[in-house]
């Protein structure tokens, strides 16, 4: 299977750490974050990845050039296209795939992608979104599910959240997802997902996932990941 790995973030909240290194290469317990992604993708038989890059692109290219078991295809964005824009511009990459994965490289996770994919195939939705329960719903993309796990409502960072089920930033998609996209698509959360209400499913998991976007979250990730990998 093929995947899009979105890694073009500037990592501004992690400066000065990210003055010299892109966010996707920040160290987690002795290894770059991207290295943990390689392990996860290989574990679930995903071995061809288009990775978008923007900030300090040469450092990402140096890293992926040394990876042999996963075929990385770098896509350098001189100007950021947005998450949805990247996918739409590179739709040829997955033109022969019935299903493909979209993931954000600034998350650290051990999600069972194989179980998620089985759920995706069983539900036969255009898009399957990984979900987790959050204590801060106003800061997340929040969904409502019906009894068949169909997402019947999605709001990015709602003022009045209707649930605590949050978007984890992992999606399995069918080719039909491109029917909901065009040249004006910029952001997955704001531009694409609202169009897919009633056409996407939600997969709820208690597996581990954290965004390393701030120093506080990075410290938390390092502490928790050490415990997870020692078990």
Buried (B, 14 or more C-beta within 10 A) or exposed (E): BBBBBBBBBBBEBBEEBBEEBBBBBBEBBEEBBBBBBBEBBEEBEBBBBBBBBBBBBEBBBEBBEEBEEBEBBBBEBEEBBBBBBBBBBBEEBBEEBEBBBBBBBBBBBBBBBEEBBEBBBEBEBBBBBBBBEBEEBEEBBBBBBEEEBBBBBBBBEBEEBBBBBBBBBBBBBBBEBBEBBEEEBBBBBBBBBBBBBEBBBBBBBEBBBBBBBEEEBBEBBBEEBEEEEEE
